[in-house]
Amino acid sequence: AQSVTQLGSHVSVSEGALVLLRCNYSSSVPPYLFWYVQYPNQGLQLLLKYTTGATLVKGINGFEAEFKKSETSFHLTKPSAHMSDAAEYFCAVITNSGGSNYKLTFGKGTLLTVNP
Amino acid sequence: DTGVSQNPRHKITKRGQNVTFRCDPISEHNRLYWYRQTLGQGPEFLTYFQNEAQLEKSRLLSDRFSAERPKGSFSTLEIQRTEQGDSAMYLCASRAGAGDGYTFGSGTRLTVV
């Protein structure tokens, strides 16, 4: 069964500093990988996704992630944190449980705090 | 508005009461999902529809839970005889194809008192 591990339930950075949120997955088949962001009392917004092709994926709001098959990782980065980046971030993998159900399996999330 | 719409946004109910939530997906998306998110956790899969057919249900979906998508458009999630453990954010999502990301609604936050 596929699973997602997010290392660090809480990450705190200073405004302007590098953001690095870690995600490792386990999958018996080539994965589809996603990062979502969730602001308080809101649904999830897609930041970026990897399906096939280029392993460095660029998303919205200056975020990017690199798929590393050898490390089974899909870490999320942003060169310079902004106060508006403070939110909870979820890494997810699509699993195919058979048929057409490509089900999203989420990690437990990482809360990003940005300090002025 | 072409996003996924969920109603109500918040629901407070007394234990033992029944509640029903509604989800209107993106119109061209035939795949619809319900997820549940409790505090400090990632969303967990509840059930999946392709058009009007409910093709998969999680073991999390006890017999007090029922979901429908009668015409392959909007969906409802009903919880009967609510318990305090049902308090959570209920998220609906839809998607078009296998490699597409899901589009999530803003969720319905249920509080059972």
Contacts between the chains, C-beta under 8 A, distances in Angstrom:
chain1	res1	chain2	res2	distance
A	4	B	42	7.8
A	9	B	40	7.8
A	32	B	98	8.0
A	32	B	99	6.0
A	34	B	101	5.6
A	36	B	104	7.6
A	41	B	106	8.0
A	41	B	107	7.8
A	41	B	109	6.8
A	42	B	106	5.6
A	42	B	107	7.3
A	43	B	4	7.5
A	43	B	6	7.7
A	43	B	91	5.9
A	43	B	104	4.0
A	43	B	105	5.2
A	43	B	106	4.4
A	43	B	107	4.9
A	44	B	43	7.2
A	44	B	91	7.1
A	44	B	93	7.9
A	44	B	102	7.9
A	44	B	104	4.4
A	45	B	104	7.4
A	46	B	101	4.4
A	46	B	102	7.4
A	46	B	103	7.4
A	49	B	101	5.0
A	51	B	99	4.3
A	52	B	99	7.8
A	90	B	42	5.3
A	90	B	43	7.5
A	92	B	42	7.6
A	94	B	98	7.8
A	96	B	98	8.0
A	97	B	56	6.5
A	99	B	55	6.3
A	99	B	56	7.9
A	100	B	31	7.2
A	100	B	50	5.6
A	100	B	55	7.0
A	100	B	98	7.5
A	101	B	48	4.9
A	101	B	50	7.8
A	101	B	55	5.8
A	101	B	56	5.0
A	102	B	95	7.9
A	102	B	98	5.0
A	103	B	33	7.6
A	103	B	45	5.4
A	103	B	48	6.8
A	103	B	56	7.5
A	104	B	33	7.5
A	104	B	35	7.8
A	104	B	43	7.6
A	104	B	45	7.1
A	104	B	93	7.7
A	104	B	102	6.0
A	105	B	45	7.4
A	106	B	42	3.2
A	106	B	43	5.2
A	106	B	44	7.5
A	107	B	42	5.5
A	108	B	40	7.3
A	108	B	41	5.8
A	108	B	42	5.1
A	109	B	40	7.6
A	109	B	41	7.3
A	109	B	42	5.2
